[in-house]
Amino acid sequence: MVIIIMCLRMLKVPVIGIVMMSIWGCAKSQTSKSVTPPKSVTSATTEKQSVTFEAALIIARLAIAEGKKKGVDHLAVTVVDEAGIPLVVLRTDLGTEQFITGATRKAWTAVNFKASTSDVLKTIKSDDGDDGQLPHAQKALFLMGGVPLKVGNVVVGGVGVAGSVEGPEDDSLAQLAAQAFGTMLGKQKSNVKP
């Protein structure tokens, strides 16, 4: 290949075109090969359940409204989907970036650890087993105020609340939002006609 390129240079032929054609030909030959999946593969797709945007917005608004009733002026609420990706982020007028980040990380933690951040915090504090490494999970935030949203035992999202003076207040607002989500699920089931 090197000798061909040197000869083409002496003849003043554009080398870049030849090299690109050569690379394209290699790539084309690589992609034309068929790949046979292993016989153990039963399905190439999966179905996932996730909280909807509409439900996320309702429960986030509920948590904000309840926080305002309790006099919490610096509040943020985040609802994430089953993968921990934010669907809704709401804040009060005085809610700062610090609270938005905290709420988002609490919701992410609840989804990825499949438990409330309050419960995970208790586990870490008990120092039982290998949980000492948990605080090193990059996005995780082990403070009260993150609760998973579940359909049965399946985590379909999470809610995080940050901004209250005390952690238990964040936690109670997040629990309230999760309970509202559970109520929505009950209504959804009762509206299904056999």
C-alpha positions as CSV (number, residue, x, y, z in Angstrom):
1,M,0.0,0.0,0.0
2,V,2.9,2.4,0.9
3,I,4.6,1.7,-2.4
4,I,1.4,2.4,-4.3
5,I,0.9,5.7,-2.5
6,M,4.5,6.8,-3.3
7,C,4.0,5.9,-7.0
8,L,0.7,7.9,-7.1
9,R,2.4,10.9,-5.5
10,M,5.1,10.9,-8.2
11,L,2.4,10.8,-10.8
12,K,0.6,13.7,-8.8
13,V,-2.6,11.6,-8.3
14,P,-4.6,12.7,-5.2
15,V,-3.8,10.2,-2.6
16,I,-6.5,11.0,-0.2
17,G,-9.2,9.8,-2.6
18,I,-7.4,6.4,-3.1
19,V,-7.0,6.0,0.7
20,M,-10.6,6.8,1.3
21,M,-11.7,4.4,-1.4
22,S,-9.5,1.8,0.2
23,I,-11.0,2.4,3.7
24,W,-14.5,2.5,2.3
25,G,-13.9,-0.8,0.5
26,C,-12.7,-2.4,3.8
27,A,-15.6,-1.1,5.7
28,K,-18.1,-2.2,3.1
29,S,-16.6,-5.7,3.1
30,Q,-16.8,-5.8,6.9
31,T,-20.5,-4.8,7.0
32,S,-21.6,-7.2,4.2
33,K,-20.9,-10.2,6.4
34,S,-24.0,-11.6,8.1
35,V,-23.9,-12.2,11.8
36,T,-25.9,-15.1,13.3
37,P,-27.1,-14.5,16.8
38,P,-26.5,-17.2,19.4
39,K,-29.4,-19.7,19.6
40,S,-29.9,-18.9,23.3
41,V,-31.3,-15.4,22.5
42,T,-35.1,-15.6,22.9
43,S,-35.9,-12.0,22.3
44,A,-34.0,-9.0,21.0
45,T,-36.2,-6.4,22.8
46,T,-37.5,-5.8,26.2
47,E,-40.5,-4.0,27.7
48,K,-40.0,-1.5,30.4
49,Q,-42.5,0.2,32.7
50,S,-42.0,3.8,33.5
51,V,-43.8,6.6,35.3
52,T,-45.5,8.9,32.7
53,F,-44.7,12.6,32.3
54,E,-48.3,13.4,33.3
55,A,-48.1,11.4,36.5
56,A,-44.7,12.9,37.3
57,L,-45.9,16.4,36.8
58,I,-48.9,15.8,39.1
59,I,-46.9,14.3,42.0
60,A,-44.2,17.0,41.6
61,R,-46.8,19.8,41.8
62,L,-48.3,18.1,44.8
63,A,-45.0,18.0,46.7
64,I,-44.3,21.6,45.9
65,A,-47.8,22.7,47.0
66,E,-47.5,20.7,50.3
67,G,-44.1,22.1,50.9
68,K,-45.4,25.7,50.5
69,K,-48.2,24.9,52.9
70,K,-45.6,23.9,55.5
71,G,-43.7,27.2,54.8
72,V,-40.8,25.7,52.8
73,D,-39.7,28.5,50.5
74,H,-36.5,26.9,49.0
75,L,-37.8,23.7,47.5
76,A,-37.1,21.6,44.5
77,V,-38.7,18.3,43.3
78,T,-37.5,16.0,40.6
79,V,-39.3,13.0,39.2
80,V,-37.2,10.5,37.2
81,D,-38.1,7.6,35.0
82,E,-37.1,4.0,35.5
83,A,-33.6,4.7,34.3
84,G,-33.1,7.7,36.6
85,I,-33.5,10.3,33.8
86,P,-35.4,13.4,34.9
87,L,-39.0,13.7,33.5
88,V,-40.0,16.7,35.6
89,V,-37.9,19.2,37.6
90,L,-39.9,21.9,39.6
91,R,-38.7,24.4,42.0
92,T,-40.2,27.2,44.1
93,D,-39.2,30.8,43.2
94,L,-36.5,30.6,45.9
95,G,-35.3,27.1,45.0
96,T,-31.7,27.2,44.0
97,E,-29.5,25.0,41.8
98,Q,-28.2,23.3,44.9
99,F,-31.7,22.0,45.7
100,I,-32.4,21.1,42.1
101,T,-29.2,19.0,42.0
102,G,-30.0,17.5,45.4
103,A,-33.5,16.5,44.4
104,T,-32.3,15.0,41.1
105,R,-29.6,13.0,42.8
106,K,-31.9,11.7,45.5
107,A,-34.4,10.6,42.9
108,W,-31.6,8.9,40.9
109,T,-30.4,7.2,44.0
110,A,-33.9,5.9,44.9
111,V,-34.3,4.3,41.4
112,N,-30.8,2.8,41.2
113,F,-30.7,1.4,44.7
114,K,-34.4,0.4,44.5
115,A,-35.0,1.8,48.0
116,S,-35.7,5.1,49.7
117,T,-32.6,7.2,50.3
118,S,-33.6,7.2,54.0
119,D,-33.4,3.4,54.1
120,V,-30.1,3.3,52.2
121,L,-28.6,5.9,54.6
122,K,-29.6,3.7,57.5
123,T,-27.9,0.7,55.8
124,I,-24.7,2.7,55.3
125,K,-24.7,4.0,58.9
126,S,-25.2,0.4,60.3
127,D,-21.9,-0.5,58.6
128,D,-23.2,-4.0,58.0
129,G,-21.4,-5.7,55.2
130,D,-19.7,-4.0,52.3
131,D,-21.9,-0.9,52.2
132,G,-19.0,1.3,53.1
133,Q,-18.3,1.7,49.3
134,L,-21.8,3.0,48.6
135,P,-21.0,6.7,49.2
136,H,-18.5,6.5,46.3
137,A,-21.3,6.0,43.7
138,Q,-20.8,9.1,41.7
139,K,-24.4,10.3,41.2
140,A,-25.8,9.0,44.4
141,L,-26.9,11.2,47.3
142,F,-27.6,9.5,50.6
143,L,-29.7,12.1,52.3
144,M,-33.4,11.8,53.2
145,G,-35.9,12.8,50.5
146,G,-35.6,10.2,47.7
147,V,-38.3,7.6,47.2
148,P,-38.7,5.0,44.5
149,L,-42.0,4.8,42.6
150,K,-43.1,1.2,42.3
151,V,-45.7,-0.9,40.5
152,G,-45.8,-4.0,42.7
153,N,-42.1,-4.7,43.2
154,V,-41.0,-3.1,39.9
155,V,-39.3,0.4,40.2
156,V,-40.8,2.6,37.5
157,G,-39.3,5.9,38.6
158,G,-38.3,7.9,41.6
159,V,-39.1,11.2,43.3
160,G,-36.5,13.4,45.0
161,V,-37.2,16.5,47.2
162,A,-34.6,18.9,48.5
163,G,-34.7,22.3,50.3
164,S,-36.4,21.7,53.6
165,V,-34.4,22.7,56.7
166,E,-34.7,19.1,58.1
167,G,-34.1,15.9,56.1
168,P,-37.3,14.3,57.5
169,E,-39.4,17.0,55.9
170,D,-37.9,16.3,52.5
171,D,-38.6,12.7,53.1
172,S,-42.2,13.2,54.1
173,L,-42.8,15.3,51.0
174,A,-41.2,12.6,48.8
175,Q,-43.3,9.9,50.6
176,L,-46.4,12.0,50.0
177,A,-45.6,12.2,46.3
178,A,-45.0,8.4,46.1
179,Q,-48.3,7.7,47.9
180,A,-50.1,10.0,45.4
181,F,-48.5,7.9,42.6
182,G,-49.8,4.7,44.3
183,T,-53.3,6.3,44.4
184,M,-53.1,7.0,40.7
185,L,-52.3,3.4,40.0
186,G,-55.3,2.3,42.1
187,K,-57.6,4.6,40.1
188,Q,-56.1,3.4,36.9
189,K,-56.8,-0.2,37.8
190,S,-60.4,0.6,38.9
191,N,-61.0,2.3,35.5
192,V,-60.1,-0.8,33.5
193,K,-63.2,-2.5,32.2
194,P,-63.1,-6.4,32.0
